[in-house]
């Protein structure tokens, strides 16, 4: 059975996996992002080591290609990324050094939100659904669109970047430099910042996990942090469904593990902001692939290029001779 190497580059970790053509993970590896981004050479070396390690069951000669999912935005012309939350990676070439590891086979790049959408459509909560939005609520807020049964990358490859589609007029500053973006309200770090400004005094790590525990215990400021984040996500979903006429929204990512703390205000906000039946009837469902979604989606760029890497607009491709 053909296998592909998948890489998922995020703000806290770079994960790697060997993924077969059924979407099953054969082997894994990971490294802390901050441990390897001090220079492009160090990053390139770390990525090569990860690829070699996870490919060990078949060897690099047995790999069909390398798919890369990265926090974005992405630059598909240059094969580089410009992550909002990882400034050290902006402008670093990713595809060229990876392609040399698998000569004659493709190395492909897409954004992590698009990769998550591809994964959920291929083998997760979006199977058989031709038009959907997948959102990832974590350190940031990302997203990806499946339209007409295919991954939709748009003109630059960044379509579905809903975390930076402003929905709050004159809203909070966002790490991207804009204002009123969902990421400024609904990401884990943004909710924690709001809670700290509002008087929360954590006793542990002071992260979104502890904040969720505090909300479950009934701490008002923690509850409001999730209410606030969910309200903004609901408004964003209403706008996206109104524009794209999708039938399903899949919500994943680490912050979404808070469950109804986030989902209940999200659903309430959707119906508050929208009245047209084609918007309010959209199905909201949890992601089913967990933290593996972007990895599996990166592999889908190799295993099912006809659906998920149909053009250079969707996924930058490099094949070394």
Helices and strands as residue ranges (DSSP letters): E 3-9, E 13-20, E 25-32, G 33-35, H 40-54, G 55-57, G 60-62, E 63-70, E 74-75, E 80-81, G 87-89, H 95-99, G 100-102, E 106-111, H 112-123, E 132-137, E 141-147, E 150-152, G 162-164, H 183-186, H 188-197, H 208-216, H 220-244, E 248-252, G 255-258, H 260-273, H 277-280, E 283-286, G 290-292, H 293-303, H 305-308, E 316-319
